[in-house]
Amino acid sequence: MLAILGLSGTELIIVLVAILVLFGAKRIPEFAKGLGKGINEFKKASREVTDEINNPANESVAPAPKSPPANTTPQSAPTETKVV
């Protein structure tokens, strides 16, 4: 019943004790919390990608307005000078 990843119950307990000795009781919850956040972020990103792939027609890109930038002044036509 405890056969996880092909390990028997005794082997699994030995691995868990080794992890506890190596990292300490205070660090293991921090690792688990970071792992949980990473898994949730991955699920969120994969859900967003699949939603974007499945519903591409819902998002329409509006063309940008064709107005000049606000800080420019209109330029006058160049004047011609005649050399005699």
KOLGU-4560 file (N, C-alpha, C; in nm, 3 decimals, padded with zeros to 5 digits):
<recs>
<n_xx: 00.083 n_yy: -00.119 n_zz: 00.000 ca_xx: 00.000 ca_yy: 00.000 ca_zz: 00.000 c_xx: 00.087 c_yy: 00.126 c_zz: 00.000 mol: A seq: 1 type: MET>
<n_xx: 00.202 n_yy: 00.121 n_zz: 00.061 ca_xx: 00.292 ca_yy: 00.235 ca_zz: 00.065 c_xx: 00.392 c_yy: 00.236 c_zz: -00.051 mol: A seq: 2 type: LEU>
<n_xx: 00.368 n_yy: 00.155 n_zz: -00.150 ca_xx: 00.462 ca_yy: 00.145 ca_zz: -00.262 c_xx: 00.446 c_yy: 00.267 c_zz: -00.352 mol: A seq: 3 type: ALA>
<n_xx: 00.528 n_yy: 00.367 n_zz: -00.326 ca_xx: 00.527 ca_yy: 00.489 ca_zz: -00.406 c_xx: 00.660 c_yy: 00.495 c_zz: -00.480 mol: A seq: 4 type: ILE>
<n_xx: 00.654 n_yy: 00.516 n_zz: -00.610 ca_xx: 00.773 ca_yy: 00.521 ca_zz: -00.695 c_xx: 00.854 c_yy: 00.391 c_zz: -00.687 mol: A seq: 5 type: LEU>
<n_xx: 00.788 n_yy: 00.282 n_zz: -00.664 ca_xx: 00.857 ca_yy: 00.153 ca_zz: -00.660 c_xx: 00.931 c_yy: 00.127 c_zz: -00.531 mol: A seq: 6 type: GLY>
<n_xx: 00.906 n_yy: 00.206 n_zz: -00.428 ca_xx: 00.973 ca_yy: 00.186 ca_zz: -00.299 c_xx: 00.878 c_yy: 00.112 c_zz: -00.204 mol: A seq: 7 type: LEU>
<n_xx: 00.933 n_yy: 00.022 n_zz: -00.126 ca_xx: 00.852 ca_yy: -00.046 ca_zz: -00.025 c_xx: 00.835 c_yy: 00.048 c_zz: 00.095 mol: A seq: 8 type: SER>
<n_xx: 00.756 n_yy: 00.007 n_zz: 00.193 ca_xx: 00.730 ca_yy: 00.090 ca_zz: 00.310 c_xx: 00.855 c_yy: 00.122 c_zz: 00.387 mol: A seq: 9 type: GLY>
<n_xx: 00.942 n_yy: 00.023 n_zz: 00.407 ca_xx: 01.066 ca_yy: 00.045 ca_zz: 00.483 c_xx: 01.159 c_yy: 00.140 c_zz: 00.410 mol: A seq: 10 type: THR>
<n_xx: 01.174 n_yy: 00.122 n_zz: 00.280 ca_xx: 01.261 ca_yy: 00.209 ca_zz: 00.201 c_xx: 01.208 c_yy: 00.352 c_zz: 00.200 mol: A seq: 11 type: GLU>
<n_xx: 01.077 n_yy: 00.367 n_zz: 00.193 ca_xx: 01.017 ca_yy: 00.499 ca_zz: 00.193 c_xx: 01.042 c_yy: 00.570 c_zz: 00.327 mol: A seq: 12 type: LEU>
<n_xx: 01.029 n_yy: 00.498 n_zz: 00.436 ca_xx: 01.055 ca_yy: 00.556 ca_zz: 00.568 c_xx: 01.202 c_yy: 00.596 c_zz: 00.582 mol: A seq: 13 type: ILE>
<n_xx: 01.293 n_yy: 00.515 n_zz: 00.531 ca_xx: 01.436 ca_yy: 00.549 ca_zz: 00.537 c_xx: 01.464 c_yy: 00.675 c_zz: 00.457 mol: A seq: 14 type: ILE>
<n_xx: 01.404 n_yy: 00.688 n_zz: 00.340 ca_xx: 01.423 ca_yy: 00.808 ca_zz: 00.257 c_xx: 01.369 c_yy: 00.931 c_zz: 00.330 mol: A seq: 15 type: VAL>
<n_xx: 01.251 n_yy: 00.920 n_zz: 00.391 ca_xx: 01.193 ca_yy: 01.034 ca_zz: 00.462 c_xx: 01.278 c_yy: 01.074 c_zz: 00.583 mol: A seq: 16 type: LEU>
<n_xx: 01.332 n_yy: 00.978 n_zz: 00.655 ca_xx: 01.420 ca_yy: 01.009 ca_zz: 00.769 c_xx: 01.548 c_yy: 01.076 c_zz: 00.720 mol: A seq: 17 type: VAL>
<n_xx: 01.602 n_yy: 01.030 n_zz: 00.609 ca_xx: 01.724 ca_yy: 01.091 ca_zz: 00.553 c_xx: 01.697 c_yy: 01.236 c_zz: 00.512 mol: A seq: 18 type: ALA>
<n_xx: 01.583 n_yy: 01.262 n_zz: 00.453 ca_xx: 01.547 ca_yy: 01.399 ca_zz: 00.415 c_xx: 01.533 c_yy: 01.485 c_zz: 00.540 mol: A seq: 19 type: ILE>
<n_xx: 01.470 n_yy: 01.430 n_zz: 00.643 ca_xx: 01.454 ca_yy: 01.505 ca_zz: 00.768 c_xx: 01.588 c_yy: 01.537 c_zz: 00.831 mol: A seq: 20 type: LEU>
<n_xx: 01.681 n_yy: 01.444 n_zz: 00.829 ca_xx: 01.813 ca_yy: 01.467 ca_zz: 00.887 c_xx: 01.892 c_yy: 01.569 c_zz: 00.805 mol: A seq: 21 type: VAL>
<n_xx: 01.885 n_yy: 01.558 n_zz: 00.672 ca_xx: 01.963 ca_yy: 01.647 ca_zz: 00.587 c_xx: 01.913 c_yy: 01.792 c_zz: 00.590 mol: A seq: 22 type: LEU>
<n_xx: 01.783 n_yy: 01.811 n_zz: 00.586 ca_xx: 01.730 ca_yy: 01.946 ca_zz: 00.573 c_xx: 01.676 c_yy: 02.003 c_zz: 00.704 mol: A seq: 23 type: PHE>
<n_xx: 01.641 n_yy: 01.922 n_zz: 00.799 ca_xx: 01.588 ca_yy: 01.971 ca_zz: 00.926 c_xx: 01.438 c_yy: 01.990 c_zz: 00.919 mol: A seq: 24 type: GLY>
<n_xx: 01.377 n_yy: 01.992 n_zz: 01.036 ca_xx: 01.231 ca_yy: 02.001 ca_zz: 01.044 c_xx: 01.177 c_yy: 02.137 c_zz: 01.002 mol: A seq: 25 type: ALA>
<n_xx: 01.257 n_yy: 02.242 n_zz: 01.015 ca_xx: 01.209 ca_yy: 02.376 ca_zz: 00.981 c_xx: 01.212 c_yy: 02.403 c_zz: 00.831 mol: A seq: 26 type: LYS>
<n_xx: 01.303 n_yy: 02.341 n_zz: 00.760 ca_xx: 01.319 ca_yy: 02.370 ca_zz: 00.617 c_xx: 01.222 c_yy: 02.292 c_zz: 00.529 mol: A seq: 27 type: ARG>
<n_xx: 01.177 n_yy: 02.177 n_zz: 00.574 ca_xx: 01.089 ca_yy: 02.093 ca_zz: 00.491 c_xx: 00.957 c_yy: 02.164 c_zz: 00.458 mol: A seq: 28 type: ILE>
<n_xx: 00.889 n_yy: 02.231 n_zz: 00.554 ca_xx: 00.767 ca_yy: 02.303 ca_zz: 00.517 c_xx: 00.793 c_yy: 02.416 c_zz: 00.417 mol: A seq: 29 type: PRO>
<n_xx: 00.909 n_yy: 02.480 n_zz: 00.426 ca_xx: 00.943 ca_yy: 02.585 ca_zz: 00.329 c_xx: 00.957 c_yy: 02.527 c_zz: 00.189 mol: A seq: 30 type: GLU>
<n_xx: 01.023 n_yy: 02.410 n_zz: 00.180 ca_xx: 01.037 ca_yy: 02.344 ca_zz: 00.050 c_xx: 00.900 c_yy: 02.305 c_zz: -00.006 mol: A seq: 31 type: PHE>
<n_xx: 00.815 n_yy: 02.251 n_zz: 00.081 ca_xx: 00.683 ca_yy: 02.208 ca_zz: 00.036 c_xx: 00.599 c_yy: 02.328 c_zz: -00.009 mol: A seq: 32 type: ALA>
<n_xx: 00.611 n_yy: 02.439 n_zz: 00.063 ca_xx: 00.536 ca_yy: 02.559 ca_zz: 00.026 c_xx: 00.582 c_yy: 02.612 c_zz: -00.110 mol: A seq: 33 type: LYS>
<n_xx: 00.713 n_yy: 02.617 n_zz: -00.131 ca_xx: 00.766 ca_yy: 02.663 ca_zz: -00.259 c_xx: 00.728 c_yy: 02.569 c_zz: -00.373 mol: A seq: 34 type: GLY>
<n_xx: 00.731 n_yy: 02.440 n_zz: -00.346 ca_xx: 00.692 ca_yy: 02.343 ca_zz: -00.448 c_xx: 00.545 c_yy: 02.359 c_zz: -00.483 mol: A seq: 35 type: LEU>
<n_xx: 00.461 n_yy: 02.379 n_zz: -00.383 ca_xx: 00.317 ca_yy: 02.398 ca_zz: -00.407 c_xx: 00.290 c_yy: 02.523 c_zz: -00.489 mol: A seq: 36 type: GLY>
<n_xx: 00.360 n_yy: 02.633 n_zz: -00.457 ca_xx: 00.343 ca_yy: 02.756 ca_zz: -00.535 c_xx: 00.388 c_yy: 02.736 c_zz: -00.679 mol: A seq: 37 type: LYS>
<n_xx: 00.498 n_yy: 02.665 n_zz: -00.697 ca_xx: 00.547 ca_yy: 02.640 ca_zz: -00.832 c_xx: 00.450 c_yy: 02.556 c_zz: -00.913 mol: A seq: 38 type: GLY>
<n_xx: 00.392 n_yy: 02.455 n_zz: -00.851 ca_xx: 00.295 ca_yy: 02.370 ca_zz: -00.921 c_xx: 00.171 c_yy: 02.451 c_zz: -00.958 mol: A seq: 39 type: ILE>
<n_xx: 00.123 n_yy: 02.534 n_zz: -00.865 ca_xx: 00.005 ca_yy: 02.617 ca_zz: -00.894 c_xx: 00.033 c_yy: 02.715 c_zz: -01.006 mol: A seq: 40 type: ASN>
<n_xx: 00.150 n_yy: 02.775 n_zz: -01.007 ca_xx: 00.186 ca_yy: 02.870 ca_zz: -01.114 c_xx: 00.195 c_yy: 02.799 c_zz: -01.248 mol: A seq: 41 type: GLU>
<n_xx: 00.250 n_yy: 02.678 n_zz: -01.249 ca_xx: 00.258 ca_yy: 02.600 ca_zz: -01.373 c_xx: 00.119 c_yy: 02.565 c_zz: -01.424 mol: A seq: 42 type: PHE>
<n_xx: 00.030 n_yy: 02.523 n_zz: -01.335 ca_xx: -00.106 ca_yy: 02.490 ca_zz: -01.376 c_xx: -00.177 c_yy: 02.612 c_zz: -01.432 mol: A seq: 43 type: LYS>
<n_xx: -00.159 n_yy: 02.727 n_zz: -01.368 ca_xx: -00.222 ca_yy: 02.851 ca_zz: -01.414 c_xx: -00.172 c_yy: 02.888 c_zz: -01.554 mol: A seq: 44 type: LYS>
<n_xx: -00.041 n_yy: 02.879 n_zz: -01.573 ca_xx: 00.016 ca_yy: 02.914 ca_zz: -01.704 c_xx: -00.031 c_yy: 02.818 c_zz: -01.812 mol: A seq: 45 type: ALA>
<n_xx: -00.035 n_yy: 02.688 n_zz: -01.782 ca_xx: -00.079 ca_yy: 02.592 ca_zz: -01.883 c_xx: -00.227 c_yy: 02.610 c_zz: -01.914 mol: A seq: 46 type: SER>
<n_xx: -00.307 n_yy: 02.647 n_zz: -01.813 ca_xx: -00.449 ca_yy: 02.672 ca_zz: -01.836 c_xx: -00.468 c_yy: 02.794 c_zz: -01.925 mol: A seq: 47 type: ARG>
<n_xx: -00.389 n_yy: 02.899 n_zz: -01.902 ca_xx: -00.398 ca_yy: 03.020 ca_zz: -01.984 c_xx: -00.359 c_yy: 02.991 c_zz: -02.129 mol: A seq: 48 type: GLU>
<n_xx: -00.257 n_yy: 02.909 n_zz: -02.148 ca_xx: -00.213 ca_yy: 02.877 ca_zz: -02.284 c_xx: -00.321 c_yy: 02.795 c_zz: -02.356 mol: A seq: 49 type: VAL>
<n_xx: -00.376 n_yy: 02.696 n_zz: -02.289 ca_xx: -00.480 ca_yy: 02.616 ca_zz: -02.354 c_xx: -00.605 c_yy: 02.699 c_zz: -02.381 mol: A seq: 50 type: THR>
<n_xx: -00.640 n_yy: 02.792 n_zz: -02.291 ca_xx: -00.754 ca_yy: 02.880 ca_zz: -02.317 c_xx: -00.728 c_yy: 02.969 c_zz: -02.437 mol: A seq: 51 type: ASP>
<n_xx: -00.605 n_yy: 03.019 n_zz: -02.448 ca_xx: -00.571 ca_yy: 03.106 ca_zz: -02.561 c_xx: -00.573 c_yy: 03.029 c_zz: -02.693 mol: A seq: 52 type: GLU>
<n_xx: -00.530 n_yy: 02.905 n_zz: -02.689 ca_xx: -00.530 ca_yy: 02.823 ca_zz: -02.810 c_xx: -00.673 c_yy: 02.788 c_zz: -02.850 mol: A seq: 53 type: ILE>
<n_xx: -00.756 n_yy: 02.755 n_zz: -02.753 ca_xx: -00.893 ca_yy: 02.713 ca_zz: -02.782 c_xx: -00.984 c_yy: 02.829 c_zz: -02.819 mol: A seq: 54 type: ASN>
<n_xx: -00.957 n_yy: 02.949 n_zz: -02.773 ca_xx: -01.044 ca_yy: 03.063 ca_zz: -02.798 c_xx: -00.969 c_yy: 03.179 c_zz: -02.860 mol: A seq: 55 type: ASN>
<n_xx: -00.909 n_yy: 03.162 n_zz: -02.978 ca_xx: -00.834 ca_yy: 03.275 ca_zz: -03.036 c_xx: -00.925 c_yy: 03.382 c_zz: -03.094 mol: A seq: 56 type: PRO>
<n_xx: -01.050 n_yy: 03.348 n_zz: -03.130 ca_xx: -01.139 ca_yy: 03.445 ca_zz: -03.194 c_xx: -01.197 c_yy: 03.543 c_zz: -03.092 mol: A seq: 57 type: ALA>
<n_xx: -01.194 n_yy: 03.512 n_zz: -02.965 ca_xx: -01.252 ca_yy: 03.602 ca_zz: -02.865 c_xx: -01.171 c_yy: 03.729 c_zz: -02.849 mol: A seq: 58 type: ASN>
<n_xx: -01.044 n_yy: 03.723 n_zz: -02.873 ca_xx: -00.959 ca_yy: 03.842 ca_zz: -02.859 c_xx: -00.933 c_yy: 03.900 c_zz: -02.997 mol: A seq: 59 type: GLU>
<n_xx: -00.983 n_yy: 04.020 n_zz: -03.019 ca_xx: -00.955 ca_yy: 04.087 ca_zz: -03.145 c_xx: -00.862 c_yy: 04.203 c_zz: -03.116 mol: A seq: 60 type: SER>
<n_xx: -00.759 n_yy: 04.215 n_zz: -03.197 ca_xx: -00.661 ca_yy: 04.320 ca_zz: -03.179 c_xx: -00.708 c_yy: 04.443 c_zz: -03.256 mol: A seq: 61 type: VAL>
<n_xx: -00.732 n_yy: 04.553 n_zz: -03.186 ca_xx: -00.778 ca_yy: 04.675 ca_zz: -03.250 c_xx: -00.657 c_yy: 04.747 c_zz: -03.311 mol: A seq: 62 type: ALA>
<n_xx: -00.673 n_yy: 04.801 n_zz: -03.431 ca_xx: -00.561 ca_yy: 04.873 ca_zz: -03.491 c_xx: -00.531 c_yy: 05.001 c_zz: -03.413 mol: A seq: 63 type: PRO>
<n_xx: -00.406 n_yy: 05.037 n_zz: -03.410 ca_xx: -00.364 ca_yy: 05.157 ca_zz: -03.338 c_xx: -00.413 c_yy: 05.281 c_zz: -03.411 mol: A seq: 64 type: ALA>
<n_xx: -00.451 n_yy: 05.386 n_zz: -03.340 ca_xx: -00.496 ca_yy: 05.509 ca_zz: -03.408 c_xx: -00.381 c_yy: 05.572 c_zz: -03.486 mol: A seq: 65 type: PRO>
<n_xx: -00.414 n_yy: 05.636 n_zz: -03.598 ca_xx: -00.314 ca_yy: 05.694 ca_zz: -03.687 c_xx: -00.292 c_yy: 05.842 c_zz: -03.658 mol: A seq: 66 type: LYS>
<n_xx: -00.278 n_yy: 05.879 n_zz: -03.532 ca_xx: -00.255 ca_yy: 06.019 ca_zz: -03.498 c_xx: -00.106 c_yy: 06.039 c_zz: -03.469 mol: A seq: 67 type: SER>
<n_xx: -00.055 n_yy: 06.161 n_zz: -03.497 ca_xx: 00.087 ca_yy: 06.188 ca_zz: -03.469 c_xx: 00.109 c_yy: 06.198 c_zz: -03.319 mol: A seq: 68 type: PRO>
<n_xx: 00.230 n_yy: 06.184 n_zz: -03.275 ca_xx: 00.259 ca_yy: 06.200 ca_zz: -03.132 c_xx: 00.223 c_yy: 06.340 c_zz: -03.085 mol: A seq: 69 type: PRO>
<n_xx: 00.191 n_yy: 06.354 n_zz: -02.959 ca_xx: 00.140 ca_yy: 06.479 ca_zz: -02.905 c_xx: 00.244 c_yy: 06.591 c_zz: -02.901 mol: A seq: 70 type: ALA>
<n_xx: 00.371 n_yy: 06.560 n_zz: -02.896 ca_xx: 00.472 ca_yy: 06.664 ca_zz: -02.879 c_xx: 00.538 c_yy: 06.707 c_zz: -03.009 mol: A seq: 71 type: ASN>
<n_xx: 00.474 n_yy: 06.687 n_zz: -03.124 ca_xx: 00.532 ca_yy: 06.730 ca_zz: -03.251 c_xx: 00.452 c_yy: 06.847 c_zz: -03.305 mol: A seq: 72 type: THR>
<n_xx: 00.517 n_yy: 06.930 n_zz: -03.384 ca_xx: 00.450 ca_yy: 07.042 ca_zz: -03.450 c_xx: 00.447 c_yy: 07.015 c_zz: -03.599 mol: A seq: 73 type: THR>
<n_xx: 00.343 n_yy: 07.063 n_zz: -03.667 ca_xx: 00.338 ca_yy: 07.040 ca_zz: -03.812 c_xx: 00.450 c_yy: 07.115 c_zz: -03.882 mol: A seq: 74 type: PRO>
<n_xx: 00.504 n_yy: 07.053 n_zz: -03.985 ca_xx: 00.615 ca_yy: 07.114 ca_zz: -04.058 c_xx: 00.562 c_yy: 07.181 c_zz: -04.183 mol: A seq: 75 type: GLN>
<n_xx: 00.619 n_yy: 07.296 n_zz: -04.216 ca_xx: 00.578 ca_yy: 07.367 ca_zz: -04.338 c_xx: 00.658 c_yy: 07.315 c_zz: -04.457 mol: A seq: 76 type: SER>
<n_xx: 00.607 n_yy: 07.337 n_zz: -04.573 ca_xx: 00.672 ca_yy: 07.292 ca_zz: -04.694 c_xx: 00.802 c_yy: 07.371 c_zz: -04.714 mol: A seq: 77 type: ALA>
<n_xx: 00.907 n_yy: 07.307 n_zz: -04.765 ca_xx: 01.033 ca_yy: 07.380 ca_zz: -04.786 c_xx: 01.017 c_yy: 07.488 c_zz: -04.895 mol: A seq: 78 type: PRO>
<n_xx: 01.085 n_yy: 07.598 n_zz: -04.874 ca_xx: 01.078 ca_yy: 07.706 ca_zz: -04.973 c_xx: 01.192 c_yy: 07.691 c_zz: -05.071 mol: A seq: 79 type: THR>
<n_xx: 01.167 n_yy: 07.732 n_zz: -05.195 ca_xx: 01.268 ca_yy: 07.722 ca_zz: -05.299 c_xx: 01.338 c_yy: 07.858 c_zz: -05.313 mol: A seq: 80 type: GLU>
<n_xx: 01.467 n_yy: 07.854 n_zz: -05.328 ca_xx: 01.541 ca_yy: 07.977 ca_zz: -05.352 c_xx: 01.607 c_yy: 07.965 c_zz: -05.489 mol: A seq: 81 type: THR>
<n_xx: 01.602 n_yy: 08.074 n_zz: -05.566 ca_xx: 01.661 ca_yy: 08.073 ca_zz: -05.699 c_xx: 01.793 c_yy: 08.148 c_zz: -05.696 mol: A seq: 82 type: LYS>
<n_xx: 01.890 n_yy: 08.089 n_zz: -05.757 ca_xx: 02.022 ca_yy: 08.153 ca_zz: -05.765 c_xx: 02.033 c_yy: 08.214 c_zz: -05.904 mol: A seq: 83 type: VAL>
<n_xx: 02.067 n_yy: 08.344 n_zz: -05.909 ca_xx: 02.077 ca_yy: 08.413 ca_zz: -06.037 c_xx: 02.219 c_yy: 08.427 c_zz: -06.080 mol: A seq: 84 type: VAL>
</recs>
